[in-house]
């Protein structure tokens, strides 16, 4: 499909999606206030006042409604629709129940694993990974790695959704960035459409969460976005090998902070299931405020990781050295931010 034609038809539809997501967010906020669906500050919280939660349901509804429309337009194959919508709906349903009344961690993890397996199976598993010797199909071992990647992306997005606007800005730049990179390459319209749809839905929600949080995303939205971005990265890799590493790089701020925090807490023999407030972004937010930290992440994604992702997508930069170098720099920043330490 001609990228210019795709953009001509897609752009107005996406702006409609932005408006619908904003309206639904207002409705969910009223519902949350009426039914006392509130986030009460605890040891993990970076907030001090009870705040309505569940606003990510607006993102879920807009994306799940838009995916079949992409299929009807001929941009998204039926198999990809079944995989993305089925996995996303399962995670969102579990997250909504968790937002309302709580779900035991073991059951929640089981649902996450089933959703990841479902999405992975319908999208064709892990795509061939661009390596120095050329793209490599890792077979069943690669699919197992992809399963771990999806479950971790799902959970770390929940962990990193702790200050105003941070998860929304990350989803907006990763999904929107992949869509724009695919558009520039004239790649698979499915990546353009799905990435643009996720970015548009997030953009509609974001003004209600940043710079002042009038409603939180909740587990339904953060889990849905985490899994959706993971699946979008795999889908992009099937379309163009360089897009896989570009997607991984664009999400580096989140997976570096979350992974380093997990490793440090493991070394301290802390109970991983207990609530905590030891991510680097939480330490930085305590020092500099939510708005500055979220804007700093936006600047890193657009000004630092974005140009590198463009080089990876075009395969003009070596993937592994670039991703490793970015992880080292961001890891140093997270370490300086006391990641994993009380």
Secondary structure, 3 states (H helix, E strand, C coil): CCHHHHHHHHHHHHHHHHHHHHHHHHHHHHHHHHCCCEECCCCCCCCCCCEECCCCHHHHHHHHHHHHHHHHCCCCCHHHHHHHHHHHHHHHHHHHHHHHCCCCHHHHHHHHHHHHHHHHHHHCCCCCEEECCEEECCHHHHHHHHHHHHHHHHHHHHHHCCCCCHHHHHHHHHHHHHHHHHHHHCCCHHHHHHHHHHHHHHHHHHCCCCCCCCCCCHHHHHHHHHHHHHHHHHHHHHHCHHHHHHHHHHCHHHHHHHHHHHHHHHHCCCCCCCCCCCCHHHHHHHHHCHHHHHHHHHHHHHHHHHHHHHHHHCCCCCHHHHHHHHHHHHHHHHHHCCCCCC
